[in-house]
Every structure is written in C-alpha cells, then in structure tokens.
Amino acid sequence: MGFRQRLECITAPGWAFAMALLFAIGAVLALYASAQGDAMRRLALRAAPPQAVHVESYHPKLDLAPADEVAMVAQLDLSSAVPIAYRGLLEPRNALLLPLLAVRPRPERKVARGYVLIPEEAAAAFAQMPGRYMDVLEDRPGGPLVRFGGRVVRDWTLRRTIGAEMRAAGVEILPGSPIIRPFIEGRAAAFLRPDRSSLAVPLFWAAALAALAGLALQAIERRKRAPRSQDAEPLRAMRSRRPLSAKAQKRFAPLAAQNELIHPLQKPQRYGPQSSVEKIASRIKPAPVAKVETSTPRPVRKSG
C-alpha cells in the first residue's frame, strides 16, 4: 500500500487527533523556548550592562549581550520619525519609528544605521522629551546625540515594513541595520516583564479543540454504524439457535425463518403422524375400564 493510499484510509477523527498531537508538540516546544528566554533575561539582569558602542561600528557577534541586549550611541533623526503599524506575533501593534544616524553623519546624505522602536503608549512623551528616556550627550539641529540601552528586535515582517516607510521618507537604508526597542521603563522592568509573545497558550487551546473535534467525529461515526449492527443482531441470534425437534434438525436451513427458531418457547407444531404405528394408535380408542364393586364381609357368629 502506497503512502497516498494510507493517507486516504485515515478517517476524519484520525486527522483531528493527529492535528491535536501536532499542536500539543508545538505548545511544548513553545513553552520550552519561553522558559529558555526567561532564564536568559534573568541571567542578563544579574550581569552588568554592556559597553556602549557607536552605531556605525556595531557588530552583532561582538556587541550583542545575552538576551539580545545592546547599548548604543547614535544621533536621533526626529525629522524622519514615522508612526508604523506592524503585525506582531499574536496581535497587531503600533509604534513610533526613529532612524539612528551615525555619530559623525555626512551632511550630503542621510543614511539610517539603525532604528529605534518606541511603543505607542510612550510615543508622544518620547517625541517631546527624549532626554527623559535616554542620556542626551549633545544637542544637534537634526536631533540629539544620545546614549541608551535596549534589546534588539528580530522580526522580518517588521523589517520589511520599516524598509518601505524609510524609502517613502527619503532615508537611505542599510541591510542588517539593528532595530532596537529601548528600555523605556528601565532595564530591570524590561527584563522582569513576562513574555507575552509566546505561542504556548494558543497552541494548547488549539490542541484541546482538535481533540474535542476528534471525539465528536468519532461519536458521530459510531452512531452511523449503530443501526447496521442492530439489524444484524436478529440474524445472528437466528443462526445461533439450535432446532428443537429431530425433524427440524434434519431439514434445517441456516437462513430459513422457522417457527421453532423464532419462537423457541412454543411447542413445535406437527403436520401429521411420523410413522404407521402412530397412525394406528391414533385410530384405536382405549377400552373402558370395568368398575369392580367391593362388598363388606359379614361378621361370623361364634356358637356357644
């Protein structure tokens, strides 16, 4: 039997249970990855913050600390800040995007060496006062020179969205530029915040729903097969019953509906004498039995 034929033999409940198993395995792997991420964040919190590097000399293999932590020195380009909407891992998100220019930028062209991603709830306050969230080293006409810490965001969908927005704003982009989410609420709060992007809980729910669907489909198939089995019960009972009379045993047909098989408690009906002896015995009437009278004996007198 080929692989395609084996797949065709799988029933609907089998597919549902297989999907439930796959979802459960994915949930366990996601839970393991989430636990590993929590351990890495706690380890990074115990260690000292990394040393700040200039954005134009940043190298991910050399300057990236555990839990994707990085410290950066760059110039904020406030004039090219754009609000973006991107698809998160579980839900859509909105943020404010600011390009990062080199510490010594070229005046003839504007090249984004990196990006800062500010959450929507803190975007307005950050645009008015960046020094509240970052260390301002120098005020410049295009934007302040700042030093800040954060975590690198690894999201290819977000990177594609950023590329389209920066081209529309007239900013030159470089491949592999880091996307950094700064520590708006502080380093400790960022590392101790639970990871809400884990897929463990949705996958567990999907596994439970797939298992319930498999049970429901299995119950429906059993109900469909139940009338056939009930119709076959009288036939099996008829085949299993043994004929009562010797005459029925000689001419017994397995599929014939005989009275002595259907009604085993009734007396089998006879259609005539089976032998000449029984025929003669049925014609002879029994002789009447003579009634014998008994008399009581008289007492004998004794002579004196």
C-alpha positions as CSV (number, residue, x, y, z in Angstrom):
1,M,0.0,0.0,0.0
2,G,1.4,3.4,-1.1
3,F,1.7,6.5,1.0
4,R,-1.2,8.2,-0.7
5,Q,-3.4,5.2,-0.2
6,R,-2.5,5.1,3.5
7,L,-3.4,8.8,3.8
8,E,-6.8,8.1,2.2
9,C,-7.5,5.4,4.7
10,I,-7.2,7.8,7.6
11,T,-10.7,8.9,8.8
12,A,-11.8,12.3,9.9
13,P,-11.3,11.6,13.7
14,G,-7.8,10.3,12.9
15,W,-6.9,13.6,11.2
16,A,-8.3,15.5,14.1
17,F,-6.3,13.5,16.7
18,A,-3.2,13.9,14.5
19,M,-3.7,17.7,14.5
20,A,-4.2,17.7,18.2
21,L,-0.9,15.8,18.7
22,L,1.0,18.3,16.4
23,F,-0.5,21.3,18.3
24,A,0.5,19.7,21.6
25,I,4.1,19.1,20.4
26,G,4.3,22.7,19.2
27,A,2.9,24.0,22.5
28,V,5.5,22.0,24.5
29,L,8.3,23.4,22.2
30,A,7.0,27.0,22.6
31,L,6.8,26.5,26.4
32,Y,10.4,25.3,26.4
33,A,11.6,28.3,24.3
34,S,9.7,30.7,26.6
35,A,11.3,29.2,29.6
36,Q,14.7,29.5,28.0
37,G,14.0,33.1,27.2
38,D,13.0,33.9,30.8
39,A,16.2,32.2,32.0
40,M,18.3,34.3,29.6
41,R,16.6,37.5,30.7
42,R,17.3,36.8,34.4
43,L,20.9,35.9,33.6
44,A,21.3,39.2,31.7
45,L,19.8,41.2,34.6
46,R,22.3,39.7,37.0
47,A,25.2,40.7,34.7
48,A,26.5,44.2,34.2
49,P,25.1,46.2,31.2
50,P,27.2,46.0,28.0
51,Q,29.5,48.8,27.0
52,A,28.0,51.4,24.6
53,V,29.3,51.4,21.0
54,H,28.8,53.8,18.1
55,V,26.0,52.7,15.8
56,E,28.2,52.8,12.7
57,S,30.7,50.3,14.3
58,Y,28.1,48.0,15.7
59,H,28.7,44.2,15.0
60,P,26.1,41.7,16.3
61,K,28.6,39.0,17.0
62,L,30.8,41.3,19.1
63,D,28.5,43.8,20.7
64,L,25.3,41.8,21.4
65,A,25.0,40.7,25.1
66,P,22.8,37.8,26.4
67,A,19.0,38.2,25.9
68,D,19.8,40.4,22.8
69,E,20.8,43.4,25.0
70,V,22.8,46.2,23.4
71,A,24.0,49.7,24.4
72,M,24.2,52.3,21.6
73,V,25.5,55.8,21.0
74,A,23.8,57.4,18.0
75,Q,22.0,60.6,16.7
76,L,18.2,60.5,16.7
77,D,16.7,61.8,13.5
78,L,13.5,63.4,14.9
79,S,12.6,64.9,11.5
80,S,12.2,61.4,9.9
81,A,10.1,59.8,12.7
82,V,7.1,58.0,11.3
83,P,4.3,56.0,13.0
84,I,4.1,52.4,11.8
85,A,1.6,49.6,12.2
86,Y,3.0,46.1,12.0
87,R,1.8,42.6,12.7
88,G,3.1,41.2,16.0
89,L,3.4,37.5,16.8
90,L,-0.1,37.4,18.3
91,E,-1.7,40.7,17.6
92,P,-1.2,43.9,15.5
93,R,0.9,46.6,17.1
94,N,1.5,50.4,16.6
95,A,4.8,52.1,17.3
96,L,6.9,55.2,16.6
97,L,9.9,54.6,14.4
98,L,13.0,56.9,14.6
99,P,16.1,56.4,12.4
100,L,19.5,56.3,14.0
101,L,22.2,58.3,12.3
102,A,26.0,57.9,12.7
103,V,27.8,59.8,15.5
104,R,29.5,61.8,12.7
105,P,26.9,61.8,9.9
106,R,27.6,63.0,6.4
107,P,25.7,66.2,5.6
108,E,25.3,65.3,1.9
109,R,23.1,62.3,2.5
110,K,21.0,60.7,5.3
111,V,21.8,57.1,6.0
112,A,19.9,55.1,8.7
113,R,22.4,53.0,10.6
114,G,19.7,51.6,12.9
115,Y,16.2,52.2,14.2
116,V,14.6,52.9,17.5
117,L,11.1,51.4,18.1
118,I,9.0,53.3,20.7
119,P,5.7,51.7,21.9
120,E,2.5,53.6,21.1
121,E,1.7,54.4,24.7
122,A,5.1,56.2,25.2
123,A,5.4,57.7,21.7
124,A,4.0,61.2,22.4
125,A,6.1,61.7,25.6
126,F,9.3,60.5,23.9
127,A,8.9,62.8,20.9
128,Q,8.5,65.8,23.2
129,M,11.3,64.9,25.7
130,P,13.8,62.2,24.5
131,G,16.1,63.0,27.5
132,R,13.5,61.5,29.9
133,Y,14.3,58.0,28.5
134,M,17.8,58.4,27.1
135,D,21.1,60.1,28.1
136,V,21.5,63.2,25.9
137,L,25.2,63.7,25.1
138,E,24.8,66.6,22.7
139,D,22.1,68.7,21.2
140,R,22.2,68.9,17.4
141,P,20.0,70.6,14.8
142,G,18.7,67.3,13.3
143,G,18.3,65.6,16.6
144,P,20.2,64.9,19.9
145,L,23.1,62.6,20.2
146,V,22.0,60.1,22.8
147,R,23.3,57.0,24.7
148,F,20.7,54.3,25.5
149,G,20.3,50.6,26.2
150,G,17.7,48.3,24.8
151,R,17.0,44.9,23.2
152,V,17.3,44.0,19.5
153,V,14.1,43.1,17.8
154,R,14.2,40.1,15.5
155,D,11.2,40.4,13.2
156,W,11.5,40.0,9.4
157,T,7.9,41.3,8.8
158,L,8.7,44.5,10.8
159,R,12.0,44.9,8.9
160,R,10.1,44.8,5.6
161,T,7.6,47.4,6.8
162,I,10.4,49.7,8.0
163,G,12.2,49.5,4.6
164,A,9.0,50.7,2.8
165,E,8.5,53.5,5.3
166,M,12.1,54.8,5.2
167,R,12.1,54.8,1.4
168,A,9.0,56.8,1.4
169,A,10.6,59.3,3.8
170,G,13.7,59.6,1.6
171,V,16.1,57.9,4.1
172,E,18.7,55.6,2.8
173,I,18.7,52.2,4.5
174,L,21.5,49.7,5.0
175,P,20.9,45.9,5.1
176,G,21.2,44.3,8.5
177,S,20.7,47.6,10.5
178,P,19.6,46.8,14.1
179,I,16.1,47.5,15.3
180,I,16.2,48.4,18.9
181,R,13.4,48.6,21.5
182,P,14.9,50.9,24.2
183,F,14.3,50.4,28.0
184,I,11.5,52.9,28.4
185,E,10.6,51.8,31.9
186,G,14.1,50.8,32.9
187,R,16.3,47.8,32.4
188,A,15.1,45.8,35.4
189,A,11.4,46.3,34.4
190,A,12.1,45.2,30.8
191,F,13.8,42.0,31.8
192,L,11.3,41.0,34.5
193,R,8.2,41.6,32.3
194,P,6.7,38.3,31.3
195,D,6.9,37.4,27.6
196,R,3.5,37.8,26.0
197,S,4.6,36.7,22.6
198,S,4.8,33.1,23.4
199,L,2.7,30.7,21.4
200,A,2.4,28.1,24.1
201,V,-1.1,29.0,25.3
202,P,-2.7,29.4,21.9
203,L,-1.2,26.1,20.8
204,F,-2.5,24.3,23.9
205,W,-6.0,25.7,23.2
206,A,-5.7,24.5,19.6
207,A,-4.7,21.0,20.7
208,A,-7.6,20.8,23.1
209,L,-10.1,22.0,20.4
210,A,-8.7,19.5,17.9
211,A,-9.0,16.7,20.4
212,L,-12.6,17.6,21.2
213,A,-13.4,17.7,17.5
214,G,-11.9,14.2,17.1
215,L,-14.1,12.9,19.9
216,A,-17.2,14.4,18.4
217,L,-16.4,13.0,14.9
218,Q,-15.8,9.6,16.5
219,A,-19.1,9.7,18.3
220,I,-20.9,10.6,15.0
221,E,-19.3,7.7,13.2
222,R,-20.3,5.3,15.9
223,R,-23.9,6.5,15.7
224,K,-23.9,5.9,12.0
225,R,-22.7,2.3,12.4
226,A,-25.1,1.5,15.3
227,P,-28.3,0.8,13.2
228,R,-26.4,-1.7,11.0
229,S,-25.2,-3.7,14.0
230,Q,-28.7,-3.7,15.5
231,D,-30.3,-5.0,12.3
232,A,-27.7,-7.8,12.2
233,E,-28.4,-9.0,15.8
234,P,-31.7,-11.0,15.0
235,L,-29.9,-12.8,12.1
236,R,-27.0,-13.7,14.3
237,A,-29.4,-14.9,17.0
238,M,-31.4,-16.9,14.4
239,R,-28.2,-18.6,13.2
240,S,-27.0,-19.4,16.7
241,R,-30.3,-21.0,17.9
242,R,-30.5,-24.8,17.7
243,P,-33.6,-26.6,16.3
244,L,-35.7,-28.3,18.9
245,S,-37.2,-31.3,17.0
246,A,-35.4,-34.1,15.3
247,K,-37.3,-33.4,12.1
248,A,-36.2,-29.8,12.1
249,Q,-32.6,-30.8,12.7
250,K,-32.6,-32.9,9.5
251,R,-34.1,-30.2,7.3
252,F,-32.6,-27.1,9.0
253,A,-31.7,-24.2,6.6
254,P,-29.5,-21.6,8.2
255,L,-31.3,-18.6,6.6
256,A,-34.8,-20.0,6.7
257,A,-37.2,-18.4,9.1
258,Q,-38.6,-21.4,11.0
259,N,-41.2,-21.2,13.8
260,E,-39.2,-23.2,16.2
261,L,-36.2,-21.0,15.8
262,I,-38.1,-17.7,16.1
263,H,-40.3,-18.8,19.0
264,P,-38.2,-21.4,20.9
265,L,-40.6,-21.5,23.9
266,Q,-43.6,-22.6,21.9
267,K,-44.4,-26.2,21.4
268,P,-43.3,-27.3,17.9
269,Q,-46.3,-27.8,15.5
270,R,-46.7,-31.3,14.0
271,Y,-48.1,-31.7,10.5
272,G,-49.2,-35.4,10.9
273,P,-48.0,-38.7,12.3
274,Q,-44.4,-39.6,11.6
275,S,-44.9,-43.4,11.4
276,S,-47.6,-46.1,10.7
277,V,-47.6,-47.1,14.4
278,E,-48.6,-43.6,15.5
279,K,-51.3,-43.6,12.8
280,I,-52.9,-46.9,14.1
281,A,-52.6,-45.8,17.7
282,S,-54.5,-42.6,16.9
283,R,-57.4,-44.6,15.5
284,I,-57.7,-47.2,18.3
285,K,-59.9,-46.0,21.1
286,P,-59.0,-47.1,24.6
287,A,-61.4,-49.8,26.1
288,P,-63.5,-48.7,29.1
289,V,-62.2,-49.9,32.4
290,A,-64.8,-52.2,34.3
291,K,-65.9,-51.0,37.6
292,V,-65.4,-53.6,40.4
293,E,-67.8,-53.5,43.3
294,T,-66.4,-54.4,46.7
295,S,-68.7,-55.8,49.5
296,T,-68.0,-55.5,53.1
297,P,-67.7,-59.0,54.9
298,R,-70.3,-60.1,57.4
299,P,-69.3,-60.8,60.9
300,V,-69.3,-64.5,61.9
301,R,-71.1,-65.5,65.0
302,K,-69.5,-67.9,67.4
303,S,-71.6,-70.8,68.7
304,G,-71.9,-71.1,72.4
